[in-house]
């Protein structure tokens, strides 16, 4: 859209550049003029539609018409603006631009929600709104605006899902939530799925103080109730009780533990000077040609001086062995994708940045609201297609045959 430079010159005539913004600046005047013009256009359309819809029996009644205007102060992105809202004689006009009982333009609400999604506290948003726009926004108003998102959260948490997901990553972040006067540290589990076309989608959020088979049975039952019939590969980070629960809900799903998490756990036992040697020895396990060679490499490590010096490392691999080796059955393209939960960890890092400023949340719902908004704010990043997906898809289609859903 081109801008009339002569019009801009006339608007700035006799004014300084500083007069552009502020409570009585040019932007406020333009907002008022444009809004009132739009409202009058809406009124004209409303009266025309009412006239066209009149029944023949009402032909003798006088048509609806304008009946002056009423003043209303509304909050916009540039401050408060007093609008003359047109009225009709029958009182049937309800404008779409600014509804009867609405006191804020939708864009103003979206600004507040956007700041909240980026982790700003209610008090910080209040100060920012007052400083930038010269508008007083009470903490109660900000909470009311952000609370309106809860309907979206509930709908999102209960939306129907795809019948089959090729790969689902499961991981958790910790948040502090107040309950019954005490603050407890809860895990928020996030499920990030890869769809048949290679794009990603967060399936939901689940809150739990302690994970276990019973909790995971509830999560997986929720996924089934929302339409999921099959998961080809579930990539997790040693979630307690998860293997038993998924075997009951999705018996054909292959479970893959995060190799990177296992390596980090192993490195935590080793001194700094030995970490390179330990990493090299362990690399022979997860880069083996197949499961038999991997177990042989683990056996060699168990007999080494490093294993005797750090006796906790080898048993940690043995305990998780059934969930370590599945990815060795896959070609390199698939291995690179499923040997780590980094895909979901990158998403969790963005969520952590949003919740970091909060000491604690008053409820699960408050935490869910912020996490949902943080997910929406970063959705362009985690919804992108995964790298090398075409090659991965071809391999999965061969390995899982008729179970793989074609996009």
BELVEN-V397372 format. One record per pair of residues at least 24 apart in sequence whose ideal C-beta (glycine too) atoms are under 10 Angstrom apart, sorted by sequence separation. I is the first residue (numbers start at 1). J is the second residue. If there is no record, write none. Layout:
# BELVEN-V397372
I_J / I_J
This chain:
# BELVEN-V397372
64_88 / 65_89 / 67_91 / 74_98 / 80_104 / 81_105 / 122_146 / 168_192 / 169_193 / 185_209 / 186_210 / 187_211 / 215_239 / 216_240 / 217_241 / 221_245 / 231_255 / 235_259 / 237_261 / 238_262 / 262_286 / 282_306 / 350_374 / 351_375 / 354_378 / 64_89 / 65_90 / 108_133 / 112_137 / 167_192 / 168_193 / 169_194 / 184_209 / 203_228 / 215_240 / 216_241 / 217_242 / 220_245 / 224_249 / 236_261 / 237_262 / 281_306 / 350_375 / 353_378 / 40_66 / 43_69 / 63_89 / 64_90 / 67_93 / 72_98 / 116_142 / 165_191 / 167_193 / 168_194 / 189_215 / 213_239 / 215_241 / 216_242 / 219_245 / 220_246 / 223_249 / 224_250 / 259_285 / 260_286 / 278_304 / 280_306 / 281_307 / 295_321 / 298_324 / 62_89 / 63_90 / 64_91 / 66_93 / 75_102 / 77_104 / 78_105 / 108_135 / 115_142 / 116_143 / 165_192 / 166_193 / 167_194 / 189_216 / 212_239 / 213_240 / 214_241 / 215_242 / 216_243 / 217_244 / 218_245 / 219_246 / 220_247 / 221_248 / 222_249 / 223_250 / 237_264 / 238_265 / 259_286 / 277_304 / 294_321 / 298_325 / 347_374 / 350_377 / 351_378 / 64_92 / 72_100 / 74_102 / 75_103 / 76_104 / 77_105 / 165_193 / 166_194 / 167_195 / 187_215 / 191_219 / 211_239 / 212_240 / 213_241 / 216_244 / 217_245 / 220_248 / 221_249 / 237_265 / 259_287 / 277_305 / 278_306 / 347_375 / 350_378 / 40_69 / 64_93 / 74_103 / 75_104 / 76_105 / 79_108 / 108_137 / 112_141 / 113_142 / 116_145 / 117_146 / 164_193 / 165_194 / 166_195 / 191_220 / 211_240 / 212_241 / 213_242 / 216_245 / 217_246 / 220_249 / 277_306 / 278_307 / 295_324 / 349_378 / 39_69 / 72_102 / 73_103 / 74_104 / 75_105 / 77_107 / 78_108 / 112_142 / 116_146 / 161_191 / 165_195 / 166_196 / 177_207 / 179_209 / 189_219 / 193_223 / 210_240 / 211_241 / 212_242 / 213_243 / 214_244 / 215_245 / 216_246 / 219_249 / 220_250 / 291_321 / 294_324 / 295_325 / 72_103 / 74_105 / 76_107 / 77_108 / 104_135 / 112_143 / 115_146 / 162_193 / 164_195 / 165_196 / 169_200 / 191_222 / 210_241 / 211_242 / 213_244 / 214_245 / 217_248 / 274_305 / 278_309 / 282_313 / 286_317 / 294_325 / 347_378 / 350_381 / 76_108 / 109_141 / 112_144 / 113_145 / 117_149 / 161_193 / 164_196 / 166_198 / 173_205 / 175_207 / 177_209 / 191_223 / 212_244 / 213_245 / 216_248 / 217_249 / 274_306 / 277_309 / 278_310 / 281_313 / 282_314 / 285_317 / 346_378 / 347_379 / 350_382 / 36_69 / 75_108 / 77_110 / 104_137 / 109_142 / 112_145 / 113_146 / 116_149 / 162_195 / 167_200 / 168_201 / 169_202 / 170_203 / 212_245 / 213_246 / 216_249 / 220_253 / 291_324 / 292_325 / 295_328 / 74_108 / 75_109 / 77_111 / 111_145 / 112_146 / 162_196 / 172_206 / 211_245 / 213_247 / 291_325 / 294_328 / 347_381 / 109_144 / 110_145 / 113_148 / 168_203 / 172_207 / 193_228 / 213_248 / 274_309 / 278_313 / 282_317 / 290_325 / 291_326 / 293_328 / 346_381 / 347_382 / 109_145 / 113_149 / 165_201 / 170_206 / 172_208 / 270_306 / 274_310 / 285_321 / 291_327 / 292_328 / 346_382 / 104_141 / 108_145 / 109_146 / 191_228 / 288_325 / 291_328 / 50_88 / 103_141 / 165_203 / 193_231 / 194_232 / 271_309 / 286_324 / 290_328 / 291_329 / 344_382 / 35_74 / 47_86 / 109_148 / 162_201 / 172_211 / 194_233 / 270_309 / 271_310 / 285_324 / 286_325 / 289_328 / 290_329 / 343_382 / 46_86 / 50_90 / 161_201 / 191_231 / 269_309 / 270_310 / 285_325 / 288_328 / 35_76 / 47_88 / 104_145 / 162_203 / 193_234 / 194_235 / 269_310 / 286_327 / 287_328 / 32_74 / 43_85 / 44_86 / 46_88 / 47_89 / 50_92 / 161_203 / 268_310 / 269_311 / 270_312 / 286_328 / 31_74 / 43_86 / 47_90 / 50_93 / 161_204 / 191_234 / 192_235 / 267_310 / 269_312 / 270_313 / 285_328 / 343_386 / 32_76 / 39_83 / 40_84 / 42_86 / 43_87 / 159_203 / 266_310 / 268_312 / 269_313 / 31_76 / 36_81 / 39_84 / 40_85 / 41_86 / 43_88 / 47_92 / 159_204 / 268_313 / 287_332 / 31_77 / 35_81 / 39_85 / 40_86 / 46_92 / 47_93 / 156_202 / 157_203 / 158_204 / 170_216 / 266_312 / 267_313 / 31_78 / 36_83 / 39_86 / 46_93 / 157_204 / 189_236 / 265_312 / 266_313 / 269_316 / 28_76 / 30_78 / 31_79 / 33_81 / 35_83 / 36_84 / 46_94 / 156_204 / 157_205 / 265_313 / 266_314 / 287_335 / 27_76 / 29_78 / 32_81 / 35_84 / 36_85 / 46_95 / 156_205 / 157_206 / 170_219 / 286_335 / 337_386 / 27_77 / 28_78 / 31_81 / 32_82 / 35_85 / 36_86 / 43_93 / 46_96 / 189_239 / 263_313 / 266_316 / 336_386 / 337_387 / 27_78 / 28_79 / 30_81 / 32_83 / 42_93 / 45_96 / 262_313 / 265_316 / 266_317 / 336_387 / 337_388 / 26_78 / 27_79 / 28_80 / 29_81 / 31_83 / 32_84 / 42_94 / 43_95 / 77_129 / 153_205 / 187_239 / 265_317 / 287_339 / 336_388 / 337_389 / 25_78 / 28_81 / 42_95 / 79_132 / 80_133 / 189_242 / 286_339 / 25_79 / 27_81 / 28_82 / 39_93 / 41_95 / 42_96 / 75_129 / 78_132 / 79_133 / 80_134 / 262_316 / 263_317 / 333_387 / 334_388 / 337_391 / 338_392 / 23_78 / 24_79 / 40_95 / 42_97 / 77_132 / 78_133 / 79_134 / 80_135 / 168_223 / 262_317 / 265_320 / 333_388 / 336_391 / 337_392 / 22_78 / 23_79 / 39_95 / 41_97 / 42_98 / 77_133 / 78_134 / 79_135 / 80_136 / 332_388 / 333_389 / 336_392 / 21_78 / 22_79 / 23_80 / 38_95 / 39_96 / 76_133 / 78_135 / 262_319 / 333_390 / 334_391 / 335_392 / 20_78 / 21_79 / 23_81 / 38_96 / 39_97 / 75_133 / 77_135 / 165_223 / 259_317 / 262_320 / 333_391 / 334_392 / 337_395 / 38_97 / 39_98 / 76_135 / 261_320 / 332_391 / 333_392 / 334_393 / 337_396 / 35_95 / 38_98 / 75_135 / 168_228 / 257_317 / 331_391 / 333_393 / 334_394 / 335_395 / 36_97 / 75_136 / 161_222 / 259_320 / 262_323 / 331_392 / 333_394 / 334_395 / 35_97 / 75_137 / 161_223 / 258_320 / 262_324 / 330_392 / 333_395 / 334_396 / 34_97 / 35_98 / 161_224 / 164_227 / 165_228 / 168_231 / 257_320 / 331_394 / 332_395 / 333_396 / 158_222 / 161_225 / 162_226 / 163_227 / 164_228 / 165_229 / 166_230 / 167_231 / 168_232 / 169_233 / 170_234 / 171_235 / 172_236 / 257_321 / 259_323 / 331_395 / 157_222 / 160_225 / 161_226 / 162_227 / 163_228 / 164_229 / 165_230 / 166_231 / 167_232 / 168_233 / 169_234 / 170_235 / 171_236 / 172_237 / 257_322 / 258_323 / 259_324 / 330_395 / 334_399 / 75_141 / 160_226 / 161_227 / 162_228 / 163_229 / 164_230 / 165_231 / 166_232 / 167_233 / 168_234 / 169_235 / 170_236 / 171_237 / 257_323 / 258_324 / 330_396 / 158_225 / 159_226 / 160_227 / 161_228 / 162_229 / 163_230 / 164_231 / 165_232 / 166_233 / 167_234 / 168_235 / 169_236 / 170_237 / 172_239 / 255_322 / 256_323 / 257_324 / 331_398 / 158_226 / 159_227 / 160_228 / 161_229 / 162_230 / 164_232 / 165_233 / 167_235 / 168_236 / 169_237 / 171_239 / 255_323 / 256_324 / 257_325 / 259_327 / 331_399 / 157_226 / 165_234 / 170_239 / 254_323 / 256_325 / 257_326 / 330_399 / 35_105 / 256_326 / 257_327 / 329_399 / 255_326 / 256_327 / 170_242 / 254_326 / 254_327 / 31_105 / 256_330 / 254_329 / 170_246 / 254_330 / 259_335 / 263_339 / 243_320 / 262_339 / 263_340 / 168_246 / 238_316 / 256_334 / 262_340 / 243_322 / 256_335 / 259_338 / 260_339 / 261_340 / 243_323 / 258_338 / 259_339 / 260_340 / 261_341 / 238_319 / 242_323 / 256_337 / 258_339 / 259_340 / 260_341 / 261_342 / 168_250 / 238_320 / 256_338 / 257_339 / 258_340 / 259_341 / 260_342 / 256_339 / 257_340 / 258_341 / 239_323 / 254_338 / 256_340 / 257_341 / 258_342 / 261_345 / 168_253 / 170_255 / 238_323 / 256_341 / 260_345 / 164_250 / 258_344 / 167_254 / 169_256 / 171_258 / 236_323 / 258_345 / 165_253 / 170_258 / 235_323 / 167_256 / 169_258 / 234_323 / 171_261 / 235_326 / 235_327 / 233_326 / 233_327 / 233_330 / 233_334 / 235_337 / 235_338 / 237_340 / 233_337 / 234_338 / 235_339 / 237_341 / 233_338 / 235_340 / 236_341 / 28_134 / 235_341 / 235_342 / 237_344 / 235_343 / 236_344 / 237_345 / 235_344 / 23_133 / 21_132 / 22_133 / 23_134 / 21_133 / 22_134 / 23_135 / 21_134 / 202_344 / 194_337 / 200_343 / 194_338 / 200_344 / 202_347 / 254_399 / 205_351 / 254_400 / 200_347 / 252_400 / 192_341 / 194_343 / 192_343 / 193_344 / 252_403 / 192_344 / 191_344 / 192_345 / 190_344 / 192_346 / 190_345 / 192_347 / 192_348 / 207_363 / 208_364 / 190_347 / 207_364 / 190_348 / 206_364 / 207_365 / 205_364 / 188_348 / 207_367 / 190_351 / 207_368 / 205_367 / 206_368 / 188_351 / 205_368 / 233_396 / 204_368 / 207_371 / 232_396 / 205_371 / 233_399 / 167_334 / 188_355 / 205_372 / 232_399 / 233_400 / 166_334 / 169_337 / 232_400 / 169_338 / 202_371 / 167_337 / 171_341 / 202_372 / 205_375 / 230_400 / 166_337 / 167_338 / 169_340 / 170_341 / 171_342 / 173_344 / 232_403 / 166_338 / 169_341 / 171_343 / 172_344 / 173_345 / 231_403 / 232_404 / 169_342 / 171_344 / 202_375 / 230_403 / 232_405 / 169_343 / 170_344 / 171_345 / 173_347 / 202_376 / 229_403 / 230_404 / 169_344 / 173_348 / 185_360 / 186_361 / 230_405 / 167_343 / 168_344 / 169_345 / 171_347 / 172_348 / 173_349 / 175_351 / 183_359 / 184_360 / 188_364 / 229_405 / 171_348 / 175_352 / 183_360 / 202_379 / 169_347 / 173_351 / 174_352 / 183_361 / 186_364 / 201_379 / 173_352 / 176_355 / 188_367 / 200_379 / 175_355 / 188_368 / 202_382 / 174_355 / 177_358 / 178_359 / 179_360 / 186_367 / 190_371 / 200_381 / 201_382 / 202_383 / 173_355 / 176_358 / 178_360 / 179_361 / 200_382 / 201_383 / 175_358 / 176_359 / 177_360 / 178_361 / 179_362 / 188_371 / 199_382 / 200_383 / 176_360 / 177_361 / 178_362 / 179_363 / 199_383 / 200_384 / 175_360 / 176_361 / 177_362 / 178_363 / 179_364 / 190_375 / 199_384 / 200_385 / 175_361 / 177_363 / 198_384 / 199_385 / 200_386 / 177_364 / 198_385 / 199_386 / 177_365 / 178_366 / 195_383 / 197_385 / 198_386 / 175_364 / 177_366 / 198_387 / 177_367 / 192_382 / 195_385 / 198_388 / 199_389 / 175_366 / 176_367 / 194_385 / 195_386 / 198_389 / 175_367 / 194_386 / 197_389 / 198_390 / 175_368 / 196_389 / 173_367 / 195_389 / 198_392 / 175_370 / 194_389 / 198_393 / 175_371 / 197_393 / 196_393 / 173_371 / 194_392 / 194_393 / 196_396 / 196_397 / 194_396 / 196_404 / 197_405 / 199_407 / 196_405 / 197_406 / 198_407 / 195_405 / 196_406 / 197_407 / 154_365 / 157_368 / 196_407 / 153_365 / 156_368 / 195_407 / 154_368 / 150_365 / 153_368 / 157_372 / 150_366 / 153_369 / 156_372 / 152_369 / 153_370 / 147_365 / 150_368 / 153_371 / 154_372 / 147_366 / 149_368 / 150_369 / 153_372 / 156_375 / 167_386 / 146_366 / 149_369 / 152_372 / 153_373 / 156_376 / 148_369 / 149_370 / 152_373 / 147_369 / 150_372 / 143_366 / 146_369 / 149_372 / 166_389 / 146_370 / 149_373 / 152_376 / 167_392 / 166_392 / 146_373 / 149_376 / 166_393 / 167_396 / 166_396 / 166_397 / 119_351 / 119_352 / 124_357 / 119_353 / 120_354 / 166_400 / 118_353 / 119_354 / 118_354 / 119_355 / 121_357 / 164_400 / 117_354 / 119_356 / 120_357 / 121_358 / 166_403 / 116_354 / 119_357 / 121_359 / 166_404 / 118_357 / 119_358 / 164_403 / 166_405 / 164_404 / 165_405 / 164_405 / 166_407 / 163_405 / 162_405 / 119_370 / 117_369 / 118_370 / 116_369 / 117_370 / 116_370 / 117_371 / 119_373 / 117_372 / 118_373 / 119_374 / 113_369 / 117_373 / 118_374 / 116_373 / 117_374 / 115_373 / 116_374 / 117_375 / 119_377 / 114_373 / 117_376 / 118_377 / 113_373 / 117_377 / 118_378 / 116_377 / 117_378 / 114_376 / 113_376 / 114_377 / 113_377
